[in-house]
Amino acid sequence: MALAWLLAATSLVFAVLGPEPTTRLFLGTATAFLLALAAYGTFVRPKLTADDTGLTVRTVTGRRHLPWHQVKVKLVHTRRLGREVATLELDWQQGDDEQLFVLTPMDLGADPRDVADVLHALRP
């Protein structure tokens, strides 16, 4: 995330010092996008924490606690652009409410295979 903050700062400097209004507008838009990306990566992580009571998933709208008995943890392998990508799926269901959380290696900060092994070991 440090790279996103650095790129946002650099883009802001060039947007302020840009010679033409069109350049300033383009770089200002890029700066806003990079700032949003850096803030998301900084403030919404870690996306997943686990304890004895269950899992807690952190999203843009807040935290969601998922008790162990209401969530299914599944490792999914998808082939994209000639390479295999592993994601961790958390399928939560409580009565009629249900939600699917798909976590990528970037969301987890680790290989989803390793995270799935740890979660299966923690599950009572």
Secondary structure as the mmCIF struct_conf table of DSSP 4:
data_model
#
loop_
_struct_conf.conf_type_id
_struct_conf.id
_struct_conf.beg_label_comp_id
_struct_conf.beg_label_asym_id
_struct_conf.beg_label_seq_id
_struct_conf.end_label_comp_id
_struct_conf.end_label_asym_id
_struct_conf.end_label_seq_id
HELX_RH_AL_P HELX_RH_AL_P1 ALA A 2 LEU A 17
BEND BEND1 PRO A 19 GLU A 20
HELX_RH_AL_P HELX_RH_AL_P2 PRO A 21 PHE A 43
BEND BEND2 VAL A 44 VAL A 44
STRN STRN1 LEU A 48 ALA A 50
BEND BEND3 ASP A 52 THR A 53
STRN STRN2 GLY A 54 THR A 59
TURN_TY1_P TURN_TY1_P1 VAL A 60 THR A 61
STRN STRN3 GLY A 62 PRO A 67
HELX_RH_3T_P HELX_RH_3T_P1 TRP A 68 GLN A 70
STRN STRN4 VAL A 71 ARG A 80
TURN_TY1_P TURN_TY1_P2 LEU A 81 GLY A 82
STRN STRN5 ARG A 83 GLN A 94
TURN_TY1_P TURN_TY1_P3 GLY A 95 ASP A 96
STRN STRN6 ASP A 97 LEU A 103
HELX_RH_AL_P HELX_RH_AL_P3 PRO A 105 LEU A 108
TURN_TY1_P TURN_TY1_P4 GLY A 109 GLY A 109
BEND BEND4 ALA A 110 ALA A 110
HELX_RH_AL_P HELX_RH_AL_P4 PRO A 112 LEU A 122
#
